[in-house]
Amino acid sequence: MTSGGSPEPPTAEQSGYEPSVADVVGRVLADLGAGHCFGVVGSGNFVMTNALRRGGVPFTAARHEGGAASMADAYTRMSGRVGVLTLHQGCGLTNAMTGIGEAAKSRTPMIVLAADSPAADLRSNFRVDQESLIQSVGAVSERVYSARTAVADVTRAFRTALTRRRTVVINVAIDIAACPGIATGPVAVTAAPERIRPGAAAVVQLAEALRRARTPVFVAGRGARHAGPAIAALAETCGALLATSAVANGLFAGDRFSLGISGGFSSPTTAELIAGADLIVGWGCALNMWTVRHGRLIGADTTVVQVDDDIEAIGAHRPVAFGVLGDCEPTARDVFDEWRRTGAERAVGYRTAEVAARIARSGRWQDVPVAEAAPGDRIDPRALTIALDEILPAQRIVSIDSGNFMGYPATHLSVPDENGFCFTQAFQSIGLGLGTAIGAACARPDRLPVLGAGDGGFLMAVSELETAVRCALPLVVIVYNDSAYGAEVHHFGDADHGTVTFPETDIAAVARGFGATGVTVRSIDDLAAVRDWVADYRVAGRAGPLVIDAKITSDGGAWWLAEAFAGH
């Protein structure tokens, strides 16, 4: 996917100059296995970006560096490959910092290729302290120091991203980038690191804790997204129920003992069952305040265990009885083997017929009845989302912006598996949704991309709607439009809301102005136009975004938001 079908850029030799360091940097990243590049190109990163393209790395031109950062982040999360963000020096980097901060806090292993001002040009209008800025949000700052070290510098940065799961920014000063490059042979593709096996004593300790448990619950997080089958097999053997953090939503989709998301997004049934656990095992999961409702989902006598391959993550958010240092997949397999080695039979545990019936009856938010709203010109966001869940194709990839609305698409839109949900909420910034959805779509072109956004976040990033139109993405954008920053309206109660409420905006008309299909929805009957769009998509693989301007009723403050603010 390119910025619009542009031809391949000429090689350095065809352009009449010798390969520069910038050419080498781009080529090495391509040879190392970079997956897809997103960015806004200026003079500082022009040559490096074209070198990436010549190396076979697809490029998508964004309309703003912030959108490009979210695209690269989402692509990396959902593809399993290292995405690249390419930026001009100074202002190009500062425009992208919120997206880079989100990626860094989420430990997204992506590369940011940032031009930089020459070290000696102290009065450059582009000059900022890029290294300090990068480090301030938790990203790793690397640098190309010279033509002689360029290959080693880029390789070191790429391996840091891949093996340490870090967002790495490679600063390339424009005077260094312009130097003649030093020819090198092909660069070997960097292999993913070996997964850490747990110690034998820790395996025995966890297996024994599971044997003693009567109502165990497994909560899997981002670090367990690759280990779903192994964790599910162990859960079936020891009688554990399955839940996920929000970022791992869909990991156990289809399992009749899956509780869905643990935390603020939990249905009443899910919350009650998790709170009834006598053992909770967090698999690659931080067990932070969001996932355990500030600890209210953990009983006074509940044993808490954490499995993680990062020792600093164990016990970081709350005390645990013990931790297991190891990757989730080999840990689950080793504990399973230990269970069988001791001759223990399959345990019923929490997996009773009664619990299965409760989960089937009311475990999902879609199963919780929605009171019919009084006739009017606005639609209940729950009824809207339940209806869209039935209308939209099941093979989807759902992305979520941030805001008061976000619980509805996160809980009322089903996803086929863990690769169907992209949740960029580590920084809790609104406005990342459109970029996230575009990056996720590039990672999984086999699925229909669906974005849930508020009117505030959508309008903040609306320039990237042009990117989706230009790239002919069949993107469905659900805008939960309450003409406000709803979280603040509900959080501050009876205060003066003049700073956070706005006149009604015709977002459907805005979408049509960009070349997308725009539909205004005030009632379930208005969804007929969405059904027509989906019918065309199913038959012809319809290209181009659909924006649903849903005029929603006030919910008085979303349930998940009340949970979030309860600890403040």
N, C-alpha and C positions, 0 to 999 in steps of 0.2 A: 504494500500500500504506500504510494508516494503522495506528494503534494498535489498531484493532478495529472499523472501520466507523463511526466517530463522524461525526456530521453536520458540515458546514462551519461554522466559527466565525462568529459574527455580525460584521458590519463595525463599524468604530469608531462610525459614526453610529448604527447600530442599538443599540449598547450605551449610548448616551446621553452620549458624550463626544467631544470633537474628536480628530481623528487626532493621535497623539503622534509623537515622534521614533522610538520603537520601531516604530510602524506604518510609518513612512517607510523605515526600515532594511530591514524585511522585504519591503516592496513593491519597493524598488530592487533587491535581490538577485534577486527573482523576475523582474523586468523584464530584468535583465542576462543571464538564461539559466541560473540555478541549476537543477541537474537533479533532485536528490532530497535530502531533509533527514532526518537521523537525530539522535536526542538523548534526553536526559532533561530534562523540563521542570520548572522551579521558578518561584518568583515573579519572579526576575530576568530570565528569558528567555521567559516565558509570552506576552506580547503580541507580541514579535518573531517567535516561532514561528508563532503564529496568523496573523500578517500574511503570512508565507511561504506558508502553506496557502491563504489567500485568493487569493494571486497564482498559484495553480495548481501549486505545488511539492509533490509527494507527501511525506508525513512518516511515518517509522517510529519508534515509541517503543521505545527499548531499555530493558533493566532495569538497566544500569550504564553510566556515561559511558565507561568504557574500551571496552566492547563497541561503543557507538555510534561511537567514534572509528575503530575498525577497519572498521565498516560503511561509513562515509563514505569512508575511504581506498580500500577495495576497490571500492566503487561508482565512484569517480572513475577508478581505473585501468582498469576493464573497460568503462566506458560511453563514455569520451571526453568526458564532460561534467563540469562543476565540481560536485562534491557539497558538501553543507553539514553541519556538525556544530554543534548548538545546545546551549549549556551555561549553567547557573546560575553566578553569580560565586563565586570562591574555591574551595570544595570541589568544585564541579562541574568546574572546570578542572583541579584537581589530580588528580581521579580519572581524567581523560582523558589525562594527560600521556604515558604510555607509547605509546598509540596515536598521539598527535600527533607524538611523537618518531620513530616508525616512518615516518609519512607525510612528515615533514620530511626525514629522511635519504634517503628514496626520491624526493624532489623531486615529490611528488604535488601537483598543482595544485588544492587544495581550500580551502574557506573554513571557518574555525571562528568561529562567532558567539558570543562570550562576554560575558555580563553582567559588570559590575565594580562594586566599591564606590565610593561617591562620594568624590571627591578630598579633601573636607573632613572626612569621617567617619573620623578617624584611629584610632578605637577599635572600629571595626566588627569583629565576630567573623568576618566573611567576608573580611577584608582580607588580601591577600597581594600581593607585588610581581609582578603578573601579567606585566608587560612583561619583566622580567628572567627570569622562569620560562620564558616563551615563547621568548625568544632563546637560552636556555641549551641547548635541544634543536635549534636550527637553524631554527626557524620564524620567520616575519616577523611582527612585532607592529605592528598598525595601531590606530587609535582613531577613534571618532566624537567630534569635539570640541565640536560645538554643533548646534543646530537649523539654523542658517544653512549650515553646511558638511556636513551629514549626507549629502546626495546625493553630493557630490564625494568625501567620505571613503570611502563604501562603493564607489563606482565605482573609485577609485584602488586599493583593496584587491583588488577582483575582477580588475582588469586586471593587477595584479602577479602574482596566482595564475596567470592564464591565459598571460600572455606570458613570464613568467620561470620558469614551472613551479615555483612555490613554494607551500608550505603557509602560509597567511596567517590570523592570528587578529585579528579585529576586536573590540576591547574597547569595550563600551558601558556607561558608568557609569549606574547606575539612576536617578540624578537627571536626567542628560541625557536618558535614554530616556523619562522621564515628561514632559518639556517639550512644549508644543504644537509640532507639526510644521509646516513651511513647505511649502505646496502647490507641487508642481512638475508639469511635463508628463511624458509618457512618457519613459522612459530607453532609449536605443538599446542594442540587444544588442551586447555586445562581440565583435568579430571576432577569430579566432585570428591570431597573427602570421604574416607571410610567412616561408617557410622560407629559410634562409641558403644561397645558392649558393656553391660553393667558387671560389677563384681559379683562373684558367686555368693558371698555372704548376704549381699543386698537382695539378690534374687530369692534366696531362702527366706529372708525376713519378710519380703512382700508376699510370697506364697503362703507363709504361715498366717499373716494378717488376713489374707483373703479366706483362708480356711476357717478362721474364727468368726468372720463377719456373718451376720444374719441378713443385713439389708445393705449390701455394698452398692455404691454408685461410682461410675467412672465419668470424669469430666475431661474431655479432650480439647486441646487448644491448637493454636497455630503450629506448634512444634510436633503435633501428631497427625497433621493432615495427610502425610504419606503412609501412615501406619494403621489406617482404619480397619482393614481385614484382620490384622493380628490382634488388635485390641478387642474387636468384636468377638473373635474366637475365644479369647481368654474370658471375656464377660459371660459368654454363654456357658462356659465350663464352671465358673465360680458363682453364677447366679447374680451378676451385677446388672443394674440398669445403666443405660448409656445416655450421656448428655454431652453437649459441646459448649465452648465459649462462642461468642457471636462470630468471631472470625473463622471458626471451623464449622459453621452452620452447614448442614447437609451431609456431614461425614458419615452418619449412620442412617441416612434416609432409607426408608423401607423396612427397617428392623422394627418388629412389633414391640420391642422393649426400649425403643429410643424415645427419650423425653424431649428432644429438641434442644433449644438454647437454655442454658442455665444462667440465672441472673435477673436483671431488670426486665428482660424480654420473656421470662418464663410465664406460661399460663398458670392459673391457680393450681391446677392438678400437678403440673410439673414442679412448681415451687414446693408444694406439700410433700411430694414424694422425695425430693432431694433433701428437704429438711428432716425427713424420717430416716435418713441413712445413718448407720452406725460406723461406716467406713467410707470416706471419700478419697478417691485416688485421682489426682490431677496429672494428666498425661500431656506433657509439653504445654501446660496451661499455667498462667501466672496466678490463678486463683485470687485476682484482684477484687477491689470493691464492687466492680460492675458484675463480675461473674458470680459472686456469692452474696450480693445485696448487703454489702458492708458487714458480712459475717452472719447475717440473719438466716442464711440457708444452711448454716453449720450448727448442729445441735451441741448442747453443752458437753455431752459425753461422746461426741463423734471423733473418731480417729482420722486424722488428715495426713495423707502421704502424697509426696510430689515426685514425679519422674521427669527428669530433664537432663539434657546433655550439657547444660550451662550451669556450673555449680553456683554461680552468683544468683541465678534465678530461684534456687531452692530456698524457700522461707523468706523471700524478699518482701512479700506483701503480708504474710501472716505466718504465725508459728506452725510448724508441722511436727508430727510425731517422729518421722524420719524421712529422709530423702534418698532417692535412688539416682545416682549419677550414671546416665546412659541414654542412648537414643531410644525413642519410644518403641520402634519396631522390634529390634533385637531384645529389648527388655521384656516386651509382651510375649515374645516367642520363648524366651528362656524361662519365664515364670510359668508359662503353659507347660513346658517340658518338665519343669520341677514338680508341678502339680501331678502330672501323669507318672513321673518317676517314683513318687511316694505312694502310688496306688490309690490315691484319693478318687472317689467317684464324683461324677458331675453333681454339683450342688444346686438345689432349687433357689436358695437365697431369696432375693427380692423378686424373682421371676415366677410369681404365682399366677394362677388363672385370674384371680380377682384383680391383681395389678394390671395384667394385660388388658382386661376389660375396661378398667378405668382409663388407661392410656388411649385405647381405641375410641372411647366415648367422649372424652374431654381433654385429651392431652395436647391437642393443637388449638391455637387461638381460632382457627377457622371453625372449630366445633363449638365455640362459645357463642350462644345466641346474641344477636344484635337487635336491640329494641328498634322498631321501625320509627324513624324520625317523622316529626310532623311535616305535612306538605309545606314546601317552601322552595327557595331558589338555590339551596345548597345541599350537598350530598354528605352523608356520614362517611368518614374516611375508612372505617372498617368495612361497611357494606360495599364501598367502591372497590377496595382491594380484594375482597373475597370474590366479587364478580370478575375482576380482571384476572385473578388466579385461574378461573375456569375458562376464560376467553383466550388467554395467551398460550402459545405452545409450551408444552412441558419442558422441552429441551431449551433451557434458557440460562443466561448468566446474569444474575441480579446484582446491581451495584447500588450503594446507598450513600447519599449525601448526608450531612449532619443537620439536626434541627429537631423541633418538637414532633414533627411528623414521622420520624425515622422508624419508630416501632412498628408502624403499619406495614410497609413493604418488607421489613425484616422478619415479621412473624406471620403475616397473612399471605405472602407470596411463597409458595413452595419452590424448592430447588431440587434438581435431580441428584446432586451429590455435592461433595466439598468443592468441586471445580465449578459450581454454579452460583457462587456467592462471593462477592468482593466487597470487603468492609473496611474502608480506610478511615478509621476513627481514633487512631492513637493520639492525634493532636486535637481532635474534636473541632476542626475548622469547617465552617460551612464553605460552599463554593468549590469543593474538590470533585463533586459528583460527575459532571459532564466529562472531565478529563479521565476520571476513573473508568467510566463506562466505555469510552473510546479505546483506552488501553486494554481493557478486558476483552472487548470485541476483537481487537487485533490478535490477542492471545488465543481466543477460541472462536474462530470464524464459523464453526459448525453449529453455534448456538445463537439464539435470538438474544441480543443484549437488551436488558431492561434496566432503567434507572428510576429510582425513587428519589425525588428532590422536593424541597420546599421552594416557595416562590422567591425567597431571599437568596438562597444558594444558587438557584437556577439563573436568576438575573445577574448575580455577581459574576458568573462564568459564561454568560450567554454567547460570547464571541466564539466559543468552541462549537456552538451549534453549526456554524459555517463549516468547520472542519468535518463534522459528521456528514453534512450535506455533500461537501466536495468529495469525500471518500465513499459516498453512496452507501452508508451504513444503514441497515434496517433496524435502527435503534428506536426503542419505545421509551419515551420519557414521560413519567407520571409526575406532574407537578401538583403537589398538595398545597393549593393556593388559599391561604387565609389572610392575605394582604398584611402580613406582619412578620416580625421575628417572634414566632409563637412561644418559644421557650421563655423569653423574657416577659412576655405578656402574662403567662401563667405563673411564672416564678415570683413576680413582684406584685401579684394580687391586685389590690385596689390603688396602686400608685398611678401617677400620671404616665400614660403610655404613649404620649405624643412623639417620643423619640424612636419608638419601635413599631409604629403602625403607619400604613401607607394607603393612598387611594388605590382603588381596584385597578389592576393592569390587565389588559387583554393579551394574555400570554399566547393564546392561540394565534392571534393576528401577528404578533411578533415572530412566532415560528414560521408562519407563512411568508413573512417578509424575508426570511433567510432561505426560503425554498423548501422548507419541510412541510409536512401535513400537520395542520393545527386543528384540534377539536376541543370545543368547550363542553364540559360535562357538569351538569347541575343535578342530574337524576340518573337512575339506572337506565332509563329509556335512551338517554343520550349516548350510551355505549354502543348503539347500533353502528355508528361510524367506525368504532374501533373494530368491531366484528368484520366489517367490510374490508378494512385495511389488513387484518389478519388473514382473511380469505385470499386476498391478492398475494400476500406474502407466502402462503402455503402453496399456491398454484404456480406462481411465477418467481418466487424468491424476491419479492418486491424490494427494490432499492430505495433508500431515502428514509430519513427519520420521521416518526410520528410523535408529536407532542400533545399530551393530554392535559389541558388546562382545567384541573378539577377544582371547582369552587366548593371547598369543604366547610362543614359546620365546625364550630368550636367544640373541642372535646373537654374543655375545662382544665386542660393540662393532662398530657398523656400519662398513663399509669407508669410507664418506664421512667418518665421524667421525675415523677414523685419519688420513685425509688432512688433515683440518682441524687436528688437533692436531700434525701432523708439524712444523709451522713454529713451534710454541710452545716 
